Amino acid sequence: MPATHTMPTLRRPSLDTARHAGGYWVLLLATALYLGYASVYGLSGSYVVRALLTVAVTQLLPGVMLWRCIRPRDGWLLEDLAMGFAMGIAVVVPTQTIAGYSHQRWIALVLPLLVVVALAVVPVTRARIVQARCAPLPWWLGAGLAALSASTLPGLIAYFRANQPHWTYGVGQPHVDTYLHLALSSELLERGPAAWPTVIGENLGYQWFAHAWIAQVTASSGVPLDSVLMRFLPAIMPIVSVSCVAALALRLTRSPGIALGAVALASLAGQTSPVRMVEINVMISPESPTLGLSVPTLMALVAVLAMRWRGEARRGAVVMVPILTVIATGTKGSTAPVVIAGVALALLAMLIWRRPLALHLVLDLAMMAVALVATLAIVFHGSASGLQFGVGASAEQTRLAGPLGGVPTYFQQRFVSGVTILIGLGPALLGAAVLWRREERRDPVIWVLLGAAIAGAAAVGLFSHPGRSQGYFLFTALPLACIASAIGAERVLRALTARGRALLIASAGIGALCFTMLPTLMVGPLKRHTFRRLEESLVLGLIVLVAVGVLAVVLTRATDRSRARQIGLGALAGAVVLSGPVAFDQRLAATTIPQIDRHVSVKAATASTNGQIAAASYIGAHSGVEDLVMTNRHCVRPTRPYNCDSRRWLVTAYSERQALIEGWTATNTATRLATKGRSSVTVNYWHPQLLALNDGFYTHPSASAARQLWDKGVRWVYEENTIRHAATLAPYATLRFRDSSASAWQLNRPTG
């Protein structure tokens, strides 16, 4: 399959590489700065060294070797490192799964090294690895990537301050999902994906591959789970994410400029809307390790597909299509569906413009579909995790519905959902410019990028979720949408004169400012029951875009008269795409940086204390892997566990043990019983007798209750003082640890 116009000739590697290494040194320095900042918030130097060595030896090394086995002979070191990181995830997820199931941590370290040995010993793979060549890249690419990674800094600072392994002032208020991610990571570390750790009897139907990655780092390095989750991973992801997006853009276009442009659009995505909103699009978020680690796997999957369709991939690369589909889906459930939608759109396009290639797309689409179904059945246990199709419910969860105070009518719901989808398509709008030329329409890759963007935007307008997680489809597709727009921008600008390019960029920039700010200045921000204001803002936005297109045509008439249509549409689309970075200040305004010394009440939502963490940690250090632990706290606030927000996971997280009952939100049963809105967050526990047995033992301990709990496997009792309890649990349990806020008791074996 011949390369398309999207693939210019790759320059041969230069022997003088020293002057081209500056960008890599800048990326290394930026990584060191992020890790250094994490050290300020509790990540010790020894932890940094051990975690870095673990990732380098057990993930990057086998990953880079695997990538060199399937990529063309000519490539880039940046590509090897970025895509090697993704391939490393594919290596360590199954190895950690085996290590967890077998309770043997050494397996997590040894099996990746065996992969390295196997690749080095087999003649075919060894030859491909050794013969792979790396072309130089301009120093400014690395410097630009490092600078753009700083867009994550406000969120990173807020995360480090709000989520601490040890609270400076004794009490803190972490993000509501932090301890869930820690609990899931502990399950993968100690027992593998055997069960949902916070409630007995529930399957682990979740996207747990990112947690397996965290567990593997801990198993191989000895760095505590909370340090890996809350410090190490958030510190490396800014550089990893921008490098992976740049690597895919390089593989698709071989243009450092397009790569940097794509990363700029993805990093400063903002919100492409004439209506100012607090929430914006993000490529990664420290609160979501699953979203962050999905970026490398998604980029690698698209890169493999592109290399196959362009005839560049080495023999055997086809096996990576289903493997990376499984890994990407298990890391973040929104990844494979958007890519599959893109491949389906590419297949339709190839049936029109390039039929000989259609068979290859059919094969890849079939493999990906089978892999997705298998992953949903095996990893997710058939659960959609509460994702529901329905325009009415989805409209109520859109970013527009909140300021409006809801969208009660049939028309308003359809209108808001449609507008939400169009806004979601904004980052990809310039990508449509690539399709102006027939030879570009013959390239299936651009269709995949655009199809993924369409699928991500459509999901937000058509689906609802108890945790509003349908937005992750849009976030997942964001890098692909921005790569498409970067390619489209290059195609538009390349056809113009220098003066025409300058005028077009200026027109699009001015249009972006007006598109973002003018409607709000003229009609005001959205408020409750101001649906008419939304309509007026959209009309003003359209008027601005039309005016921008006309202005660009008029300004460039003297030099680029023959390109009037492309200039007008390019200026319009460019104004929409650039409105995202223009609105990026909304992210800064919406990011609240917590004060380190602020007072937090122990009864505040999600609050935890060092004593509570210490009590749970004591249980983990003195109990068996299969011991069950029970707790008297189930809700984010210390209230009775009925119709409460049950996202409390501290005990499971720090004891690293299976809980009898802690928090039950996000389990398959909770999402199945309560499918509307956020009802699964407050649904009552479905085994009231077991909950009564659990909580009753704290208030009225008895021999009968102790025996029933022992028979169920309970060996340890975590007792939190924010919840009413008896003065003592003796003689049925022995006190092992006590703090002013929590205690740890060991359940005594029943006699008789």
N, C-alpha and C positions, 0 to 999 in steps of 0.2 A: 504494500500500500504506500504510495508516494506521499511525502510530506506535503501539507497544504501551505498556503501563503502565510499562515500564522507562524510558520517555523522558518525563520531566516537561518542562513548558514552559521554554524558555530565556529568561532575562531579556534585555531589549534592552540594547545597549551603553550605557554611561554616558559622558556628556561629561566628567565629573570623573574622569579616569583616573589622575591623579597619586597619589591615595591608594590605588589598587589595584595600583600598580606595585611595591610593596614586595617581594612574593614573587619577582618576576623579578630584582630587584636582589640578593636573597639567593642565588638560584641562580647568578647571575653571580659573586658573591663566592665562593661555594663552589667553582665551577669554577676561579677564579683561585687559590684556596688549593691545590687539587689540583695544578694546573700549577706553582705555586710549590714545592710539595713535590717534584715531579718535577725541578725545577731544582736542588734540593739534591743530587740524585743524578745530575747531569750533563746535564740538558736546558738548554741555554743560552737566554738571553732572546731572542736573535735567532731561534732555532729555534722558540720558542713563538709569536712574532709571525708568522713566515712560515707556519707550519703552520695557525694560527688563520685567517689571511687566506685561505689556500688553501681550507680547509673552508668558510669563510663565503661566498666568491665562487663557487667552482666546484661546491659541493655544496648548501649551505643555500639560496642564492639561487635556483637553478633548481628545487630541491626544494620550497621554499615556494610558488613560483609554480605548479608542477605540482599541488601539493595544493590550492591555492585554486581551481584549475580544476575539481576534481572534488568538493570538499566542499560542503555547503550554504552558503548565504550567511552564516548565523550560525555562529560558532565561537569559538575562543579563540586568542590568540597562542601560548600554550603548545602547543596542538595543532598550529598551523602550524609551529612550530620543531621539535617532536619528529617529527611525520610528514614534515615537509620534510627532515629528516635522512635518514629512510628513503628518500624519493623521490630524494634526492641520491645514495644508494648505487646506485639503479637507473640513474642518469645516468652515474656515473663508471666503473662496471664495464665496460660496452661501450666507452666511450671509451678506457680504459686498455688494454683488450684490443687495440684497433686500434693504439694508440700502441706497445705492446710488439711486436706483430707487425711493424710498419713500422720499428721502431728510431728513431722520431721522438717525443721526449718532449713537444714543444710541442703535439702533438695532445691530450694529456691536459688541457692548460690551455685550449685554444681551443674544442674541441667543446662543453664545458659552457656556455661563454659564448655560443656560437651558439644553444644551446637557450634561453637567456635572451632573446636577441634575437628568436628566432622567436615565443616566447610573448608578448613585448611588442608585436610587430608585428601578429600576427593579431588582428583586431577581437574575435572571440568570446572568445578566451582573455584578451586584455587587459581586456575588460569584466568578466569573472569575477574576475580578480585585483584590480582596482581596487574593485569593489563588495563584496568580501568584508568582513565585519564581525567584530570581535573583542569579545566580551563580557568584562567584568572578572571577575577571580577574587579571592577573599579572600587577604590577605597570608599568612595562616597556611598556605595550601597550599604555596606556594613554600618557606616556612621549614621546613615538615614534610618536604618532599621532600629538601631539603638535609640536614636532620638524619638522615633515614633512609639517605641515601647513605653516611653514615659507617660503616654496617655493613660496607662493603667495605674499610675502612681497614686492619684487621689483615692481610688478604690482600695488600693493595696494598703495605704496608710490607715484608712478607716478600718479595714479588716484586721490588721495587726493590733490595733488598739482595742477593738471590740472582742477579739477572740484570742485569748491568752492561755497557754498551758498552765500557768500559775499566775494568779491575780496579785498584782502589786499591793493592793489595799484590801486583800482578803475576799472581796466580793466583786463579781463582774456579771456582765449581761451579754453573753455570746449570741451570735446569729442563731436563729431557731433551728436551722438544719445542721449546724456544726457537729453536734454530738451524734446526730444520726449518721453522718459520714464516718465519724470515728467508730461508732458501734459496728457499722457494716465492714469497715476495714479490720476491726478486731475479729469479726467472724471469719473473714478470709484468712487472717493470720493464724488463728488458732484451730479452726475446724473446717475451713474451706466453705464453699457455698451450700452448707448443709441445711440451713433453716434461717428463717427471719429471727435475728438475735434478740429483739426486744419483747417478743410475745411467743410463748410456747405453742407449737403446733402449726406454725405458718410457714409456707414455702418462701424461699428467697427469690421471689419473682421481681427482679429489679435489674437496673443497669449497673452491675457490680464490678465490671472489669477495671474501672478506675480505682476502685477500692482494693482490688487485687494488686494493682501497680503499687499502691501505697504500702500494702502489706509486704510485698516482695522487697521493697527498699528496707523496711524494718527487719524482716527476717534475715536479710543478707548482711546488713550493716550494724544491727543492734541499736539504731537510732529509734527512740520511742515513737509510737504511732502519732501522738499528738504533735510532735515536732515536725514529722514529715508532712502531715496534713495541714497544719496551721502555719508552718513557717517555710519549710524547704520547697514544697510544691508551688505555693503561690509566688515564691521568690524567683523560680526559674521559668515559670510559664510566660511572663512577658516577652522574654527573648525567644523562647521555644516557639511561641505562636507566630510572631512576626517572621521568624526564619522559615517556618513551614509554609506560610502563605507565599513568601517570596520565592521559595524553592519550587512550588507548583507553578507560579507565574513564569519563572525562568524555564522550566521544563516545557511549558506550553508555547512560549514566545521567544525564548532565548534573548530577551531584552531586559537588562538591568533597570532601565528606566520604567518600563511597564511594571516590573516587579515592585519597584519602590512606590509607584503610583497606586498599585492595588493595595499594598500594605497601608498607605496613607489613608485611602478611602475606608478600609476596614477598621483601622485603629481609631479614626475620627468619624465613625459612622453617624453619630448623632441621630437625627430624626428628619426624614425628607418629607416635611409636611408644612403647609401654610398655617397650621394651628399649633401654637406652642404648647408642648406637653412636658411634664416632669420626667417621665420615663423615656429612655432612649435606647437605641440598639447597641449592643456590646458584642465584641467577638469572644472575649473571655471574661470571667468574673471569679475572683478568689472564693466567693461563697459557693461556687459550683465546680468542684474538681472534675466532675463528669464532662461539663462543657469544655473546660480547658484541655483535657486530654483527648477529647474527640477531634480537636483541630488537626493534630498530626495524622491520625488514622484516616480522617476524611480526605486530607490533601494527598496522602499516599494512594488511596483507592482511586481517586480521579486521575492521578498521574499514571498509574498502571493501565487504566483504561485507555488513556490518550496514547501511551507508548504502544499498546497493542494495535489500536486502530491505525496508527501511522506507520506500522511496520518497524518500529524501533526496538521493541522489547525483545530480550533474549528468549531463547527456547525455554519453555517451562514456566514463564511468567504467568501463564494463564491460571495456575493453581493459586496465585495470590489474589485473584478476583474474589472467589468465595471466602477465602481466609480473611482478607481485609474487610469484607462485608460483615462477617461475623464479629470481628474485633471492633469495628466501628460501631455496629449496632449495640453490642454489649457494653461499650463505653458510654454511648449516648444514643438512646433509642430513636432520636430524630435524624440521625445521620444517613443511614442507608435508604430510608424512604424518600428523602429529597433527591438523592443521587439516582435512585431507580426511576423517579419521575423524570429526571433529566435525560436519562438514557432512553426512556420511552418516547420522549419528545424528539430526541436525536434519531431514533429509529424511524419515526414518521417522516422526518425531514429527508433521511437517506432514501426512503422509498420513493421520494419525489425527485431528488437531485443526484443521488449516487447509489443506485440499487446494488451494485456489486458488493458494497460494504455492509449492506443491511444484514446479511447472514451472520457476520461477526457480532453485530450488535444484538441480534436475536440470541446468540449463544451466551453472551455476557449478561444480557438481561435475564435469561432463564437461570443462570448460575446465581446471580444476585438475588433473584426472587426466592429460589429454593433456600439459599443461605439465610435470608431474612426470615422466612417461615420457620426454619429449623431453630433459629436463635430465639424467636418469639415463643416457640414451644418449649425449648429446653432451658434457656436462660431466664425468660420472663414467665415461664409456666403458663403461657397462654393469657396472661393478664395484660390489659391495655392501661393499667395503672390509673384508671379513672378517666381516660380520654374519651370524650363523647362527641359524636357528630350532631350538629344542630345549630342553625343560624341564630335562633332566639337566644339560647344560652351563651353562645360565643359572643354575640353582640354586647351582652351585658358585661362581659369580661374584657372588652377592648379598652384601649387607653382613652378613647373618646367618651365612653359611657360614664366613666368615673366623674369627670368634671361636670357632665351634663346631669348628673343625678339619676342616671338610668335612661333606658330607651324603651318605654312601655309599649309603643304601638308597633304593629306589623311593619308599616312602612319605615319607621325609624330604625328598626332592627336590621332590615335588609339594606337600608341606605348606609348605616354605620358600618356594617360588615363589608359592604362593597368598597367604601372609602378606605377602610383599614387595609384591605387587600391592595388597593392602588398605592397607598402610602408605603406598604411593605415592599412593593416592586420598585420604589424609587432608586435604591442603590444600584440596581441593575439596568436602569433605563438607557444609559449610554451604550450598553452592550448591544442593543438593537442596531446600532450603526454598523456593526460588523456585517450584518445581513444585507446591506445595500448591494454588495457585489455578489454575483452568482458563484464565483470561485470560493468565496468565504462561506456561502451557504452550504457548500459541499463538505465543510469541516464539521464532523459530529461533535467536537469538543465544545464549540461555542453554544451549541444547542443544549448540551448537558449543563453548562453553567447557567444559561437562561432558564432552562426547565427546573433546575434546582431552586432558583430564585422564585419562580412562579409557585412552586410547591410550598416553599417556606412561607411566602406571603399568604397563600390561600389557607394554610392551616390555621393561621391566627384569626382569620375571618369566618372559618367554618367549624372549628372545633372548640370545645370547652374542656376545662380540667379543674379539679378541686384546688390545685395549687397554681393555677394559671400557667402551667408548664407548656401549653401549646405554643407559647412565645419562643421556646427553644428551637422550634422548627425554623423560625425566622432567623434566630441568632446563628444556627448551624449553617444555613445557606448564605449568610452574610459574606464570608470571604469569597465564595464562588461568585456571588453577584458583583462584588467589587473588582474581582479579576476580569469579569466580562466587561465592566464599564471602563476599566483601565485599557483593555484592548481596543474597545470602541473609541475611546478618546484618542488613542494613538492613530487609528485609522482615519478619523476625521481631520486631525491636525496635520497629518503627513501629506494630505492632498492639497493643502493650502500654501500660499506664500508666507514668508516670515511675517509680513505686516498683517496678513489675514489671520494667522494664528494668534498674534498678539491681540488683535481686536476681538476675535471670538472668545478668547479666554477672559478678557476684560468684561465683555458683555455677559458671559455666563456668571462671572463672579458678582457683578452688580445685580444681575437677576436673582442670584441665590440670596443675597442680602435682602432684596425687596420681597422675594417669595416667602422668606422666613419671618420677616418683621412687619411688613406693611399691613397685612390683613389684621394682625392683632392690634397694631396701633390705630387702625381706622375703626374697627368694630368692637375691639376689646377682647379680653380673654374669655374662654368658655366658662360659664357658671351654670348652676343648677337651672334647668328648664329654659335654656337659651339655645334651643335647637336651631332657631332661625339664624342665630349668630354663626353657627357652624356652616350653614348653607352659604351665608354671605362671605365668610372667610374663604371657602372653596372657590366661589365665583371670582373673588378678588385675586386669588392665587392663579387661577387660569388666565385672567386678564394680564397679570404680570408676565406669565410665561409666553403668551402670544406676543406681548410687547417686546420681550427680550429677543425672540426669534426675528421679529421685523427689524428691530434695531441692529442686530448683527448683520442681517442681509444688506441693510442700507449702508452701514459703515464699511463693509467689504466689497461694495459694488464696483469700486474702481479697480480692484486687483483680482477679485475672485468671482466675477459675475457668473461664470459658468457653473459655479458650485452653490448657487443661491439656495436650492432646496436643502442640500446637505448642511449648509451653514445655519439656516433657520432652525431646522430640527435639531442639529447638534447643539446650538446655543440653548434651545429650550430644554433638551435632555440634560445638558451640562449644568444648567441652573438648578434643576431638581437634584442631581447627584451632589453638587457642591453645597446644597442647602444642608446636607447632613453635617459636614464639618463646621459649617457656620453655626449650626445649632448645638455644637458640642459643648458650648458654655453651659448649656442646661444640665449636663452631667456634673460639671463642677459645682453648679449651684445646688444640685439635688444631693450631692455627696456630703453627708454629715460626718465630720471628723470628731469622734468621741473624745472627751477630755479624759486623760489618764487618771487624774485624781478626783473624778466626779464620784459623788456618793450614789451608790446603788443599794436599794433596799433588798434584803434577802427574800422578800415576798414579791419582788417585781417579776414580770413575765420573763421567762427563760433564765432568771438569775441563778448563779451557782456560786459556791464558796470553796475556798481551798480545803476546808474541813470536809465538805461533801466529796470532793475529788479524792482526798486522802483516804477516806473511808472506803470508797469504791476501789481505789488502787490497792489498798491493803487486802481486800478480798481477792483481787486478781493475783497478788503475789503469794497468797497462802492457800489457794484452792486448786483443785484439779481441773483440767481442761473441760471435762464433761460435767462438772458440778453446776447445778442450777442456783441462781441467786434470786431472791425476792426483794421487793421494795414497796414502801407504803406511799410513794409519790408517783403519780401518773400524768400530771397535767403541767402545763407551762407555768401556771400559778398554783400555789399550795391550797387547792380547793378540793372539794369532794369530786370524785371521778365520774360525774354524770353531766352530760352535755357540756363538757369542758374541752378546751384545746389540748389534746392528748399527745402533743409533740414533746414529750419529756423522755430523754434517752441517756442521761448522764451515767447512771449506774452501769448499764450495759457497755457504754463507751469506755469507761475507765476500769471496770472490773475485767473486761474482755471475756465475759462469761455469758452464757445463755440466760436470759431472764425468764422467770415464770410469767409475770405480767409487768411491764413498765409502761411505755407508750405504744399505742396501737395504730396511730395514724400512718398512712402510706402502705399498710399491709394490703394484700390482695382482698382479704375479706372486708376490710373497711371500705375500700373503693367499690366493692361489689354491692355492699349494703346501702351505701350512700353515694349516689351518682350525680347529684345536682349541686352545682356551685362548690362551695367549700364545706359541704355537709360531712364529708368523710373526716374532716379535721375534728369535728365535735360529735361524731357518732358514738353512742354508748357501746361499751364492750359487750360482745355477743354471748359471752358465757358468764352471766351474772353470779351464778353459784360459785364459780372459781374465783371471781373477783371478791365476793363476800368472804370466802375462805382466806384469801390472801390478806385482805385488809382487816378482817376480824381478828386475825392472830396478833396484830399489833395492839389492838385496843382491849381484847379479852383473850389472852393466850390460854390455851388449854391443851391437855394431853391428846385429845382426839384430833384437834387441828394440827398439832405438831406431827402426829403419825401420818395424817393424810398428806401433809406437805412433804414429809420424808419419803413416803411411797411414790410421790410424783418426781422425786429426784432433787428436791431442794436441800441444799447443804449450808447455805449462807443466807443471812438475813441483814439487809441494809435498812437501817432505820433513820429517817430524816426527822429532825426536830421541828420542822415547819408544819408537820402534820401531827394531829393528835395521836397519842400512843400511851400505852401503859407505862408505869414507872419502871418495870423490869420485865424481861422475857424469861427470866429464870423461873423454874429449873429446866425449862424446855430448850433453852439456848444459853450458850456461854459467851459473855462479853469478851471480845478480842481487841476492839479498838473503839475509842471514844473521843469525840471532839464536841465543841459547843454546838455545832450545827448538825452532826450526824454520828452514827455509831455503826459498828460492824459486829454482828453476832454470828457465832457458829452454831448451827442447829444440832442439838444432841440426838444421838441415836435413841429412838424410843425403846423402853424396856418392856418386857413382858410379851 
